[in-house]
Amino acid sequence: MLDRCVAAAHGDLLVAGNQREANVFRLGAMVIQSRLPAESAKLMAASDRHFLKHPGDLVPAADVVHNGWLFGLPPLRDMLTARLRPQNPVPVMLQRR
């Protein structure tokens, strides 16, 4: 599932394949939005495309975890961030005002 999330976040997978993926993609997009907004948008778009055709597939976030589709939101955030961030990011210099 993590590989599919990464593929969707990179834009290589345009639509979630089933209910489970769509809901996991949706939560994945939410938990990485502040850290990786571009990847989050692609992940959410893949989820939204599934829900447009299958609106009844959307379940509450708590049910995604309760159903066993995820271990939890913090592990999902950490695993996605680790896989999506560049290995050698360019350092950014912050200036004081």
Backbone as numpy.savetxt, mean C-alpha at the origin, in Angstrom:
# Nx Ny Nz CAx CAy CAz Cx Cy Cz
2.03 -11.66 -1.01 1.21 -10.47 -1.01 2.08 -9.20 -1.01
3.19 -9.23 -0.28 4.07 -8.07 -0.24 4.62 -7.76 -1.63
4.99 -8.80 -2.37 5.50 -8.59 -3.73 4.45 -7.93 -4.61
3.20 -8.32 -4.46 2.11 -7.73 -5.25 1.89 -6.27 -4.85
2.00 -5.98 -3.56 1.89 -4.59 -3.10 3.00 -3.73 -3.70
4.20 -4.25 -3.70 5.34 -3.52 -4.24 5.15 -3.29 -5.74
4.69 -4.31 -6.45 4.45 -4.17 -7.89 3.41 -3.09 -8.17
2.33 -3.08 -7.39 1.30 -2.06 -7.57 1.84 -0.67 -7.22
2.63 -0.57 -6.18 3.20 0.71 -5.77 4.17 1.26 -6.81
4.81 0.38 -7.57 5.71 0.80 -8.64 4.96 1.08 -9.94
3.67 0.74 -9.98 2.89 0.93 -11.19 2.95 -0.23 -12.16
3.55 -1.34 -11.74 3.65 -2.52 -12.59 2.39 -3.37 -12.57
1.57 -3.18 -11.57 0.31 -3.91 -11.41 -0.77 -2.85 -11.28
-1.70 -2.79 -12.23 -2.65 -1.68 -12.29 -3.95 -1.91 -11.54
-4.28 -3.15 -11.26 -5.53 -3.43 -10.56 -5.34 -4.63 -9.63
-5.92 -4.54 -8.46 -5.87 -5.67 -7.51 -6.64 -6.83 -8.12
-6.17 -8.04 -7.86 -6.76 -9.22 -8.48 -7.97 -9.79 -7.77
-8.16 -9.43 -6.51 -9.28 -10.00 -5.76 -9.57 -9.12 -4.53
-10.56 -9.52 -3.76 -10.98 -8.75 -2.60 -9.85 -8.58 -1.60
-9.16 -9.66 -1.32 -8.07 -9.60 -0.33 -7.02 -8.59 -0.76
-6.55 -8.71 -2.01 -5.53 -7.78 -2.49 -6.02 -6.33 -2.45
-7.23 -6.09 -2.89 -7.75 -4.73 -2.94 -7.76 -4.09 -1.55
-8.18 -4.84 -0.57 -8.23 -4.30 0.80 -6.84 -4.13 1.39
-5.94 -5.06 1.12 -4.56 -4.93 1.61 -3.87 -3.76 0.91
-4.07 -3.61 -0.41 -3.49 -2.48 -1.13 -3.99 -1.16 -0.53
-5.28 -1.10 -0.24 -5.88 0.11 0.31 -5.22 0.49 1.64
-5.09 -0.48 2.53 -4.45 -0.20 3.82 -2.97 0.11 3.65
-2.32 -0.60 2.75 -0.91 -0.31 2.48 -0.72 1.12 2.01
-1.60 1.57 1.12 -1.53 2.94 0.63 -1.69 3.94 1.77
-2.61 3.64 2.67 -2.85 4.54 3.79 -1.65 4.64 4.73
-1.01 3.51 5.01 0.07 3.54 6.01 1.38 4.09 5.47
1.56 4.15 4.14 2.80 4.70 3.59 2.61 6.09 3.00
1.40 6.62 3.05 1.09 7.88 2.38 2.02 9.03 2.78
2.31 9.16 4.04 3.15 10.30 4.47 4.62 10.10 4.11
5.06 8.88 4.01 6.47 8.60 3.71 6.74 8.48 2.22
5.79 7.89 1.50 5.98 7.60 0.08 4.70 7.94 -0.68
4.41 9.22 -0.86 3.12 9.61 -1.44 2.89 9.13 -2.87
3.90 9.12 -3.71 3.71 8.67 -5.09 3.38 7.18 -5.14
4.10 6.39 -4.38 3.85 4.96 -4.33 2.49 4.66 -3.70
2.15 5.44 -2.69 0.85 5.29 -2.04 -0.28 5.53 -3.03
-0.15 6.56 -3.86 -1.18 6.89 -4.84 -1.37 5.75 -5.85
-0.29 5.14 -6.29 -0.40 4.02 -7.24 -1.04 2.81 -6.59
-0.69 2.55 -5.36 -1.26 1.43 -4.62 -2.75 1.64 -4.41
-3.14 2.85 -4.03 -4.55 3.17 -3.84 -5.32 3.08 -5.16
-4.71 3.52 -6.24 -5.38 3.46 -7.55 -5.65 2.01 -7.95
-4.70 1.13 -7.70 -4.90 -0.29 -8.02 -6.04 -0.87 -7.19
-6.13 -0.44 -5.95 -7.22 -0.86 -5.09 -8.55 -0.29 -5.58
-8.58 1.00 -5.87 -9.80 1.67 -6.32 -10.35 1.05 -7.60
-9.47 0.67 -8.52 -9.92 0.05 -9.77 -10.68 -1.25 -9.49
-10.23 -2.00 -8.52 -10.96 -3.23 -8.15 -12.31 -2.87 -7.54
-12.33 -1.92 -6.62 -13.57 -1.57 -5.93 -14.60 -0.92 -6.85
-14.16 -0.31 -7.94 -15.12 0.25 -8.90 -15.98 -0.86 -9.51
-15.37 -2.00 -9.76 -16.11 -3.14 -10.35 -16.76 -4.02 -9.29
-16.22 -4.00 -8.08 -16.69 -4.86 -7.00 -16.84 -4.07 -5.70
-17.78 -3.12 -5.65 -17.89 -2.26 -4.46 -18.19 -3.03 -3.17
-18.81 -4.17 -3.26 -19.12 -4.95 -2.07 -17.91 -5.63 -1.45
-16.77 -5.58 -2.14 -15.55 -6.22 -1.63 -14.84 -5.39 -0.56
-15.18 -4.11 -0.45 -14.52 -3.25 0.53 -14.97 -3.63 1.94
-13.99 -3.89 2.81 -14.30 -4.24 4.20 -13.58 -3.26 5.13
-14.07 -3.09 6.36 -13.39 -2.21 7.32 -11.96 -2.69 7.59
-11.10 -1.75 7.89 -9.68 -2.06 8.15 -9.53 -3.13 9.23
-10.31 -3.04 10.28 -10.20 -4.01 11.36 -10.49 -5.43 10.86
-11.41 -5.56 9.90 -11.73 -6.88 9.36 -10.60 -7.45 8.52
-9.84 -6.58 7.88 -8.69 -7.05 7.09 -7.71 -7.77 8.01
-7.45 -7.19 9.16 -6.56 -7.81 10.14 -7.24 -9.02 10.77
-8.50 -8.87 11.15 -9.25 -9.96 11.79 -9.35 -11.19 10.88
-9.49 -10.95 9.57 -9.58 -12.06 8.61 -8.24 -12.75 8.40
-7.18 -12.19 8.94 -5.86 -12.79 8.78 -5.17 -12.40 7.49
-5.68 -11.38 6.80 -5.06 -10.94 5.56 -3.79 -10.16 5.82
-3.66 -9.62 7.04 -2.47 -8.88 7.48 -2.17 -9.25 8.92
-0.92 -9.12 9.31 -0.56 -9.31 10.71 -0.87 -8.05 11.51
-0.81 -6.91 10.86 -1.06 -5.64 11.52 -0.59 -4.50 10.65
-1.01 -3.30 10.98 -0.64 -2.15 10.15 0.82 -1.72 10.31
1.37 -1.67 11.53 2.79 -1.29 11.63 3.73 -2.23 10.87
3.55 -3.56 10.95 4.43 -4.41 10.16 4.28 -4.19 8.65
3.04 -3.96 8.20 2.82 -3.68 6.78 3.55 -2.40 6.37
3.40 -1.35 7.17 4.08 -0.08 6.89 5.60 -0.27 6.83
6.15 -0.97 7.80 7.60 -1.15 7.86 8.12 -1.98 6.69
7.41 -3.05 6.35 7.86 -3.90 5.25 7.75 -3.18 3.91
6.64 -2.46 3.69 6.50 -1.72 2.44 7.54 -0.61 2.33
7.75 0.12 3.41 8.73 1.19 3.39 10.12 0.65 3.08
10.48 -0.46 3.68 11.79 -1.06 3.44 11.95 -1.49 1.99
10.90 -2.02 1.41 10.98 -2.50 0.03 10.89 -1.37 -0.99
10.24 -0.27 -0.65 10.00 0.78 -1.63 11.00 1.92 -1.58
11.63 2.12 -0.44 12.62 3.20 -0.35 13.88 2.81 -1.08
14.53 3.78 -1.72 15.82 3.48 -2.37 16.84 2.99 -1.35
17.69 2.10 -1.77 18.69 1.54 -0.87 19.71 2.58 -0.43
20.05 3.49 -1.33 21.03 4.54 -1.02 20.40 5.90 -1.30
19.52 6.35 -0.43 18.87 7.63 -0.69 19.85 8.80 -0.68
19.52 9.80 -1.46 20.35 11.00 -1.52 20.10 11.80 -0.25
21.16 12.17 0.47 20.97 12.94 1.69 20.39 14.32 1.38
19.57 14.79 2.26 18.94 16.10 2.10 19.47 17.00 3.21
19.90 18.17 2.81 20.40 19.14 3.78 19.23 20.02 4.22
18.98 20.06 5.50 17.94 20.92 6.03 18.58 22.19 6.55
17.96 23.30 6.24 18.50 24.58 6.68 17.63 25.14 7.78
18.27 25.72 8.76 17.53 26.40 9.83 17.13 27.78 9.35
15.99 28.20 9.83 15.52 29.55 9.45 15.74 30.49 10.59
